[in-house]
Amino acid sequence: MLNILYRDEHLIAIDKPAGLLVHRSELDRHETRFAVQLLRDQIGRRVQPVHRLDRGTSGVLLFAFDPEMTRQLSQQFETNAVHKTYLAVVRGWPPEEGCIDHALTVQADKYAGISGKEAQAAVTRFRRLATVELPFAVERFPTSRYALVALFPETGRRHQLRRHMKHIAHPVIGDTTHGKGIHNRFFQQQFGCHRLLLACVEMRFRHPVTGEETIIRAPLGDQFAEVLERLGWPDCKQPQDCL
């Protein structure tokens, strides 16, 4: 059963679990469970996703009930009028705040109707929320450093946050494509964490019908929250408390 965060006669938003695809993708041609179909079955009504979350990313996922709402909301996403906040656990200690302005190529996915393109502008702002230094020699140093960061994408390129954090040498823990396997394995062994530690915890947009600012928030999943507890960041288990 999907956790519904928001619903009115035009829109519905769920808390997408980590590991669930939004729709069919070349990432896994054999997968049979998708958020679109699960939500349709749950509420008995057709829905259309207006944006995407990576398979490993959890959090706010927004759908519309009709093509016109889909068009209007998609336009807001395309013009960067939707403000999204993510939390991530990353390797190392990035600066207290910063802006990553690094163009990204578009990766093709025929199931999602995405063709490969030249590099496009991509911008992500970030803020460091907490740090920890653990007494484990994961790499060549006697200790290992990790940080909790808030990420604010100003563009919506595919895999933007994961690729941007890799670009500044602070990859997201649990990222099997753009991260570092030795740190992913450490979190699996030390904390029993087998997911990507990236979650969309808040989305703000202008409602297409009422014109009012709409804010949708998602809690961190149990495994994500447990990792924060064990790293000594219990105050950040509720995202709005530490942003």
Summary of the structure (lengths in Angstrom):
residues: 243
radius of gyration: 17.8
end to end distance: 28.6
largest distance: 56.5
contacts: 772
relative contact order: 0.17
helix: 23%
strand: 34%
